[in-house]
Amino acid sequence: MAGVVLVSCDAFDNFPPGLTGRTLVLSGRLPPRLFGMFMRQMRLRQMRRMPVAFGWLTLRGDAATARWIRPVLERPKIRRDAVRTLRAAADTGLLLAAAERLPRFDRPALVVWARGDRVMPPEHGRRLAALLPRGLLVEIDDSYTLVPLDRPTELALAKREFTRSSAAT
């Protein structure tokens, strides 16, 4: 039976999420060339680790976040597309409307949330799981928002157990 897995994600009115999200949306108002200059700061680990960057998103994913910014710095077309995406992504109404429809989702749903998340409030994970009729919440310790980077093994185990138990029902 098909289901869904949600992992520490935007929900309800939390958009743009945290300092990182607000910083990105604001920087997306810049022309692509200036956006690229702004993003050059992220080449420095100390800058990526700040709360306005990736510092509150991951405890262990610094190498991955360094790779993520490289295309924005090196490819003007990607930088332009990033700016266009950031300009279009500022609508919280979409998240609120989606949350209203969650009680109608009748399939198995796993909600995996970082217990120590500073950007995606743990309360939102609990609310999402409660709204889903067949929702199951798994909270992961020692992780921030980007659970796949911080605790990949624990996430994989939770998904495997969910898949096995969902297949049995």
PARO-210920 format. One record per residue (C-alpha): residue number from 0; residue in one letter; x, y, z. Coordinates in nm, 3 decimals. Example, Ala and Ser with C-alpha at 12.3 -4.5 7.8 and 13.67 -1.06 7.14 Angstrom:
BEGIN
{0, 'A', {1.230, -0.450, 0.780}}
{1, 'S', {1.367, -0.106, 0.714}}
//
This chain:
BEGIN
{0, 'M', {0.000, 0.000, 0.000}}
{1, 'A', {0.137, 0.343, -0.091}}
{2, 'G', {0.214, 0.586, 0.187}}
{3, 'V', {0.415, 0.897, 0.258}}
{4, 'V', {0.722, 0.989, 0.462}}
{5, 'L', {0.765, 1.348, 0.580}}
{6, 'V', {1.101, 1.442, 0.732}}
{7, 'S', {1.144, 1.769, 0.927}}
{8, 'C', {0.979, 1.983, 0.662}}
{9, 'D', {0.804, 2.314, 0.606}}
{10, 'A', {0.462, 2.300, 0.765}}
{11, 'F', {0.174, 2.523, 0.864}}
{12, 'D', {0.286, 2.889, 0.877}}
{13, 'N', {0.659, 2.815, 0.913}}
{14, 'F', {0.768, 2.955, 0.579}}
{15, 'P', {1.021, 3.075, 0.505}}
{16, 'P', {1.162, 2.861, 0.784}}
{17, 'G', {1.387, 3.018, 1.046}}
{18, 'L', {1.667, 3.262, 0.993}}
{19, 'T', {1.801, 3.058, 0.702}}
{20, 'G', {1.474, 3.073, 0.512}}
{21, 'R', {1.418, 3.441, 0.574}}
{22, 'T', {1.778, 3.518, 0.472}}
{23, 'L', {1.741, 3.319, 0.149}}
{24, 'V', {1.409, 3.479, 0.056}}
{25, 'L', {1.551, 3.826, 0.120}}
{26, 'S', {1.869, 3.751, -0.075}}
{27, 'G', {1.652, 3.617, -0.359}}
{28, 'R', {1.527, 3.970, -0.413}}
{29, 'L', {1.876, 4.065, -0.529}}
{30, 'P', {1.969, 4.055, -0.897}}
{31, 'P', {2.135, 3.721, -0.979}}
{32, 'R', {2.486, 3.871, -0.996}}
{33, 'L', {2.452, 4.029, -0.649}}
{34, 'F', {2.295, 3.709, -0.519}}
{35, 'G', {2.606, 3.527, -0.639}}
{36, 'M', {2.827, 3.777, -0.456}}
{37, 'F', {2.620, 3.726, -0.142}}
{38, 'M', {2.650, 3.349, -0.173}}
{39, 'R', {3.030, 3.368, -0.212}}
{40, 'Q', {3.046, 3.416, 0.163}}
{41, 'M', {2.920, 3.060, 0.198}}
{42, 'R', {3.250, 2.926, 0.065}}
{43, 'L', {3.383, 2.982, 0.417}}
{44, 'R', {3.292, 2.711, 0.667}}
{45, 'Q', {3.248, 2.973, 0.942}}
{46, 'M', {2.982, 3.147, 0.734}}
{47, 'R', {2.799, 2.823, 0.646}}
{48, 'R', {2.788, 2.733, 1.017}}
{49, 'M', {2.610, 3.058, 1.113}}
{50, 'P', {2.238, 3.040, 1.204}}
{51, 'V', {2.147, 3.259, 0.903}}
{52, 'A', {2.309, 2.998, 0.678}}
{53, 'F', {2.317, 2.622, 0.749}}
{54, 'G', {2.424, 2.635, 1.116}}
{55, 'W', {2.081, 2.551, 1.258}}
{56, 'L', {1.996, 2.307, 0.979}}
{57, 'T', {2.265, 2.044, 1.030}}
{58, 'L', {2.506, 1.929, 1.297}}
{59, 'R', {2.724, 1.717, 1.068}}
{60, 'G', {2.648, 1.806, 0.707}}
{61, 'D', {2.908, 2.071, 0.639}}
{62, 'A', {3.068, 1.889, 0.345}}
{63, 'A', {2.728, 1.845, 0.181}}
{64, 'T', {2.628, 2.210, 0.225}}
{65, 'A', {2.960, 2.317, 0.073}}
{66, 'R', {2.876, 2.105, -0.234}}
{67, 'W', {2.524, 2.249, -0.253}}
{68, 'I', {2.639, 2.607, -0.297}}
{69, 'R', {2.905, 2.531, -0.558}}
{70, 'P', {2.666, 2.531, -0.860}}
{71, 'V', {2.518, 2.865, -0.753}}
{72, 'L', {2.866, 3.013, -0.743}}
{73, 'E', {2.995, 2.857, -1.063}}
{74, 'R', {2.697, 2.854, -1.300}}
{75, 'P', {2.519, 3.182, -1.388}}
{76, 'K', {2.210, 2.997, -1.521}}
{77, 'I', {2.171, 2.805, -1.196}}
{78, 'R', {2.217, 3.127, -0.998}}
{79, 'R', {1.947, 3.296, -1.210}}
{80, 'D', {1.711, 3.000, -1.160}}
{81, 'A', {1.780, 3.001, -0.784}}
{82, 'V', {1.679, 3.367, -0.766}}
{83, 'R', {1.362, 3.300, -0.967}}
{84, 'T', {1.271, 3.009, -0.739}}
{85, 'L', {1.330, 3.212, -0.424}}
{86, 'R', {1.111, 3.494, -0.555}}
{87, 'A', {0.828, 3.253, -0.633}}
{88, 'A', {0.846, 3.056, -0.308}}
{89, 'A', {0.716, 3.311, -0.060}}
{90, 'D', {0.354, 3.190, -0.035}}
{91, 'T', {0.258, 3.041, 0.305}}
{92, 'G', {-0.102, 2.997, 0.195}}
{93, 'L', {-0.006, 2.682, 0.008}}
{94, 'L', {0.124, 2.515, 0.326}}
{95, 'L', {-0.183, 2.610, 0.527}}
{96, 'A', {-0.415, 2.478, 0.255}}
{97, 'A', {-0.219, 2.152, 0.240}}
{98, 'A', {-0.243, 2.109, 0.618}}
{99, 'E', {-0.622, 2.143, 0.599}}
{100, 'R', {-0.637, 1.848, 0.358}}
{101, 'L', {-0.416, 1.615, 0.565}}
{102, 'P', {-0.705, 1.455, 0.758}}
{103, 'R', {-0.834, 1.320, 0.423}}
{104, 'F', {-0.509, 1.133, 0.351}}
{105, 'D', {-0.606, 0.775, 0.441}}
{106, 'R', {-0.278, 0.600, 0.365}}
{107, 'P', {0.007, 0.518, 0.606}}
{108, 'A', {0.214, 0.825, 0.690}}
{109, 'L', {0.547, 0.839, 0.869}}
{110, 'V', {0.652, 1.173, 1.014}}
{111, 'V', {1.021, 1.179, 1.111}}
{112, 'W', {1.129, 1.485, 1.302}}
{113, 'A', {1.448, 1.602, 1.466}}
{114, 'R', {1.380, 1.633, 1.837}}
{115, 'G', {1.635, 1.917, 1.863}}
{116, 'D', {1.525, 2.104, 1.550}}
{117, 'R', {1.558, 2.482, 1.580}}
{118, 'V', {1.413, 2.563, 1.238}}
{119, 'M', {1.123, 2.320, 1.195}}
{120, 'P', {0.958, 2.317, 1.539}}
{121, 'P', {0.920, 1.965, 1.686}}
{122, 'E', {0.561, 2.064, 1.769}}
{123, 'H', {0.493, 2.078, 1.393}}
{124, 'G', {0.601, 1.716, 1.354}}
{125, 'R', {0.361, 1.617, 1.631}}
{126, 'R', {0.080, 1.820, 1.474}}
{127, 'L', {0.138, 1.669, 1.130}}
{128, 'A', {0.134, 1.315, 1.269}}
{129, 'A', {-0.186, 1.391, 1.464}}
{130, 'L', {-0.360, 1.535, 1.157}}
{131, 'L', {-0.288, 1.227, 0.948}}
{132, 'P', {-0.541, 0.949, 1.027}}
{133, 'R', {-0.271, 0.682, 0.992}}
{134, 'G', {0.016, 0.902, 1.103}}
{135, 'L', {0.312, 0.771, 1.299}}
{136, 'L', {0.568, 1.005, 1.455}}
{137, 'V', {0.933, 0.909, 1.502}}
{138, 'E', {1.153, 1.167, 1.672}}
{139, 'I', {1.527, 1.149, 1.608}}
{140, 'D', {1.778, 1.264, 1.870}}
{141, 'D', {2.108, 1.440, 1.803}}
{142, 'S', {1.996, 1.602, 1.479}}
{143, 'Y', {1.880, 1.931, 1.340}}
{144, 'T', {1.647, 1.982, 1.043}}
{145, 'L', {1.850, 1.791, 0.787}}
{146, 'V', {1.802, 1.447, 0.938}}
{147, 'P', {1.931, 1.270, 0.623}}
{148, 'L', {2.268, 1.441, 0.677}}
{149, 'D', {2.284, 1.423, 1.056}}
{150, 'R', {2.134, 1.079, 1.126}}
{151, 'P', {2.108, 0.887, 0.796}}
{152, 'T', {2.118, 0.542, 0.957}}
{153, 'E', {1.839, 0.621, 1.203}}
{154, 'L', {1.628, 0.770, 0.925}}
{155, 'A', {1.682, 0.464, 0.704}}
{156, 'L', {1.589, 0.231, 0.991}}
{157, 'A', {1.269, 0.427, 1.063}}
{158, 'K', {1.171, 0.418, 0.695}}
{159, 'R', {1.247, 0.047, 0.667}}
{160, 'E', {1.039, -0.037, 0.974}}
{161, 'F', {0.756, 0.184, 0.846}}
{162, 'T', {0.766, 0.016, 0.505}}
{163, 'R', {0.757, -0.329, 0.661}}
{164, 'S', {0.473, -0.250, 0.898}}
{165, 'S', {0.274, -0.066, 0.628}}
{166, 'A', {0.306, -0.358, 0.390}}
{167, 'A', {0.158, -0.586, 0.656}}
{168, 'T', {-0.158, -0.375, 0.690}}
//
